Amino acid sequence: MTQALITGATSGIGKAITLAMKAAGHDVIAVGRQPDALAALEAQGIRAMQLDLADPAAIDQLAGLTPDVLINNAGMMPAMLPFAQMDMAQIDRAIDLNLRSALAVTRAVVPGMQDRGRGHVFFTGSTAGHAPFAKLAVYCATKAAIGGFAQALRLDLAPYGVRVTEIVAGRVETGLYKDLLSAEARAAMYAGNSAVQPEDVAAMVLAVLTLPQSVDVARFDILPMHQATATGAQNGAQDKGK
């Protein structure tokens, strides 16, 4: 049995991956901020840790963990505003949670993977890290940084037998826009089964994990059938990535 550490595990993609990993027989540690959701996961035999990873002190609580699989999924969507209208508190929060926390969590657990000569690190990226979107400059910046970091980290860790994969998610039906768009706008975005489901992303993660150790999937793009490619031109909120 392998141990998996999953951040942002209480909803959306993170929750779907958490449940899929548990169903596949992995020992799962779920990290999140929502106590009720964490309690529900614990009731299913999943170890839960309530942490706000934007707080540097929270990383210390991961010391001693030895996961074979790390899913860096924690993240948030800042207010959808032109960059000049954002305040620094919003900017800092997005950078801390979307980027800095992923680097810190990775730094905490990767040395153990290197020592054991095995492991797999995933990062939940976005099409927004590979194409520009208006009113999402900071979000795009954090996801682009995650993409660059993941690809360079893969080269650092390959000699140790540790694999790295960036998940480039397109339009996925999650609660990411719950506080940013109206219910009507969200319904239109996901109408007609036009979005990837979190369980689809989880299935891809499991598929990548089952590949031979000699295979390293540097990134996989998972998009709705009719969404433009991750690097193609896209317009409007309905085409924005994860």
C-alpha positions as CSV (number, residue, x, y, z in Angstrom):
1,M,0.0,0.0,0.0
2,T,1.3,3.4,-0.9
3,Q,0.7,6.6,1.0
4,A,-0.8,9.6,-0.7
5,L,-0.8,13.2,0.6
6,I,-3.4,15.4,-1.1
7,T,-3.8,19.1,-0.5
8,G,-7.0,21.0,-1.2
9,A,-8.8,17.7,-0.5
10,T,-12.2,18.8,0.8
11,S,-13.9,19.7,-2.5
12,G,-13.7,19.6,-6.3
13,I,-10.8,17.9,-7.9
14,G,-8.9,17.3,-4.6
15,K,-11.9,15.5,-3.0
16,A,-12.4,13.4,-6.1
17,I,-8.7,12.4,-6.2
18,T,-8.8,11.7,-2.4
19,L,-11.8,9.3,-2.8
20,A,-10.4,7.6,-5.9
21,M,-7.1,7.0,-4.2
22,K,-8.7,5.6,-1.1
23,A,-10.9,3.3,-3.3
24,A,-7.8,2.1,-5.1
25,G,-6.3,0.9,-1.9
26,H,-4.0,3.8,-1.0
27,D,-3.4,5.1,2.5
28,V,-4.6,8.7,2.1
29,I,-3.8,11.8,4.1
30,A,-6.2,14.6,3.2
31,V,-5.3,18.3,3.9
32,G,-7.8,21.0,3.8
33,R,-9.4,23.9,5.7
34,Q,-13.1,22.8,6.0
35,P,-13.7,20.9,9.2
36,D,-17.0,19.4,8.3
37,A,-15.7,18.1,5.0
38,L,-12.6,16.7,6.6
39,A,-14.7,14.9,9.2
40,A,-16.7,13.3,6.4
41,L,-13.5,12.1,4.8
42,E,-12.3,10.7,8.2
43,A,-15.5,8.7,8.5
44,Q,-14.4,6.9,5.3
45,G,-11.1,5.9,6.7
46,I,-9.1,8.8,5.4
47,R,-6.6,10.6,7.7
48,A,-7.5,14.3,7.7
49,M,-5.4,17.3,8.6
50,Q,-7.0,20.8,9.0
51,L,-4.4,23.2,7.7
52,D,-4.3,26.6,6.0
53,L,-1.3,26.1,3.7
54,A,-1.0,29.8,3.1
55,D,0.3,30.0,6.6
56,P,4.0,29.0,6.6
57,A,3.7,27.5,10.1
58,A,1.3,24.9,8.7
59,I,4.0,23.3,6.7
60,D,5.8,22.3,9.9
61,Q,2.9,19.9,10.7
62,L,3.8,17.9,7.6
63,A,7.2,17.0,9.0
64,G,7.7,13.3,9.4
65,L,5.2,12.3,6.7
66,T,6.6,10.0,4.1
67,P,4.1,9.9,1.2
68,D,4.8,8.0,-2.0
69,V,2.4,10.2,-3.9
70,L,2.0,14.0,-3.4
71,I,-1.0,15.8,-5.0
72,N,-0.4,19.5,-4.8
73,N,-4.0,20.6,-5.4
74,A,-4.7,23.4,-2.9
75,G,-5.5,26.7,-4.7
76,M,-8.0,29.5,-5.0
77,M,-9.3,31.9,-7.6
78,P,-8.8,35.6,-6.6
79,A,-11.4,38.2,-7.5
80,M,-11.9,38.5,-11.2
81,L,-10.7,42.1,-11.7
82,P,-8.3,44.0,-13.9
83,F,-4.9,43.8,-12.2
84,A,-4.8,47.5,-11.3
85,Q,-8.0,47.1,-9.3
86,M,-6.7,44.3,-7.1
87,D,-5.3,45.1,-3.7
88,M,-2.1,43.6,-2.5
89,A,-3.9,41.4,0.1
90,Q,-5.7,39.6,-2.7
91,I,-2.5,39.3,-4.7
92,D,-0.5,38.0,-1.8
93,R,-3.2,35.4,-0.8
94,A,-3.3,34.0,-4.3
95,I,0.5,33.8,-4.6
96,D,0.8,32.2,-1.1
97,L,-1.8,29.5,-1.6
98,N,-1.5,28.8,-5.4
99,L,2.3,28.9,-5.6
100,R,4.3,29.3,-2.4
101,S,2.4,26.6,-0.5
102,A,2.9,24.1,-3.3
103,L,6.7,24.8,-3.3
104,A,6.8,24.5,0.5
105,V,4.8,21.2,0.7
106,T,7.0,19.8,-2.1
107,R,10.2,20.8,-0.3
108,A,8.9,19.2,2.9
109,V,8.3,15.7,1.4
110,V,10.5,15.4,-1.7
111,P,13.8,14.7,0.1
112,G,12.2,11.5,1.6
113,M,11.2,10.4,-1.9
114,Q,14.7,11.0,-3.1
115,D,16.1,8.9,-0.2
116,R,13.7,6.0,-1.0
117,G,14.3,6.2,-4.7
118,R,10.6,6.4,-5.6
119,G,7.7,8.7,-5.6
120,H,5.3,10.8,-7.7
121,V,4.5,14.5,-7.4
122,F,1.5,15.9,-9.1
123,F,0.6,19.6,-9.5
124,T,-2.9,20.8,-10.4
125,G,-2.3,23.4,-13.0
126,S,-4.7,25.0,-15.4
127,T,-5.1,26.1,-18.9
128,A,-4.8,29.6,-17.4
129,G,-1.2,28.8,-16.9
130,H,-0.7,28.3,-20.6
131,A,-2.9,30.9,-22.2
132,P,-3.9,34.5,-21.2
133,F,-7.3,35.5,-19.7
134,A,-8.6,38.9,-19.0
135,K,-9.2,39.7,-15.3
136,L,-7.2,36.7,-14.3
137,A,-3.6,38.1,-14.5
138,V,-2.6,37.0,-11.0
139,Y,-4.2,33.6,-11.3
140,C,-2.6,33.1,-14.7
141,A,0.8,34.1,-13.2
142,T,0.5,31.6,-10.4
143,K,-0.5,28.7,-12.6
144,A,2.2,29.5,-15.2
145,A,4.7,29.4,-12.4
146,I,3.4,26.0,-11.2
147,G,3.8,24.7,-14.8
148,G,7.4,26.0,-15.1
149,F,8.3,24.7,-11.7
150,A,6.8,21.2,-12.3
151,Q,8.7,20.8,-15.6
152,A,12.0,21.8,-14.1
153,L,11.5,19.8,-10.9
154,R,10.9,16.7,-13.1
155,L,14.4,17.0,-14.4
156,D,15.8,17.5,-10.9
157,L,14.1,14.4,-9.6
158,A,14.3,12.0,-12.5
159,P,17.8,10.7,-11.5
160,Y,16.3,9.7,-8.1
161,G,13.4,7.7,-9.7
162,V,10.8,10.3,-8.6
163,R,8.2,11.3,-11.2
164,V,6.5,14.7,-11.7
165,T,3.3,15.4,-13.5
166,E,1.5,18.7,-14.2
167,I,-2.3,18.3,-14.5
168,V,-3.4,20.9,-17.0
169,A,-7.2,21.1,-16.3
170,G,-9.5,22.9,-18.6
171,R,-13.1,23.7,-17.7
172,V,-13.9,21.4,-14.7
173,E,-17.2,21.6,-12.9
174,T,-16.1,22.6,-9.4
175,G,-17.0,25.3,-6.9
176,L,-14.0,27.4,-8.0
177,Y,-16.3,30.2,-9.2
178,K,-18.9,29.9,-6.5
179,D,-18.1,33.3,-4.9
180,L,-17.1,35.0,-8.2
181,L,-19.9,34.3,-10.6
182,S,-23.7,34.3,-10.2
183,A,-25.6,31.0,-10.1
184,E,-27.0,31.7,-13.5
185,A,-23.5,32.3,-15.0
186,R,-22.2,29.1,-13.5
187,A,-25.1,27.1,-14.8
188,A,-24.5,28.5,-18.3
189,M,-20.8,27.6,-17.9
190,Y,-21.5,24.0,-17.2
191,A,-24.7,23.5,-19.2
192,G,-25.1,20.5,-21.5
193,N,-22.4,18.4,-19.9
194,S,-19.9,20.8,-21.3
195,A,-17.3,20.5,-18.5
196,V,-14.9,17.8,-17.3
197,Q,-16.0,16.3,-14.0
198,P,-13.6,16.1,-11.0
199,E,-13.9,12.3,-11.1
200,D,-12.5,12.4,-14.7
201,V,-9.4,14.1,-13.4
202,A,-9.1,11.6,-10.6
203,A,-9.3,8.7,-13.1
204,M,-6.5,10.2,-15.2
205,V,-4.3,10.5,-12.0
206,L,-4.8,6.9,-11.3
207,A,-4.1,5.9,-14.9
208,V,-0.8,7.9,-14.8
209,L,0.2,6.2,-11.5
210,T,-0.2,2.7,-13.0
211,L,2.2,3.4,-15.8
212,P,5.6,1.6,-15.6
213,Q,8.3,3.3,-13.5
214,S,10.3,4.0,-16.7
215,V,7.5,6.3,-18.0
216,D,7.2,9.9,-16.7
217,V,4.1,11.8,-17.9
218,A,5.4,15.4,-17.7
219,R,1.9,16.9,-18.1
220,F,-1.5,15.9,-19.2
221,D,-4.2,18.2,-20.6
222,I,-7.7,17.2,-19.7
223,L,-10.3,19.4,-21.5
224,P,-14.0,19.3,-22.4
225,M,-14.4,17.9,-25.9
226,H,-15.2,21.3,-27.5
227,Q,-12.9,23.5,-25.5
228,A,-10.0,25.1,-27.3
229,T,-6.6,23.6,-26.6
230,A,-4.7,24.7,-23.5
231,T,-2.5,27.0,-25.5
232,G,-5.2,28.2,-27.9
233,A,-7.1,31.4,-28.0
234,Q,-10.1,31.4,-25.6
235,N,-12.6,34.0,-24.8
236,G,-15.1,34.6,-22.0
237,A,-15.6,33.1,-18.5
238,Q,-17.1,30.0,-20.0
239,D,-13.8,29.0,-21.5
240,K,-11.6,29.7,-18.5
241,G,-9.6,26.8,-17.0
242,K,-9.7,25.2,-13.6
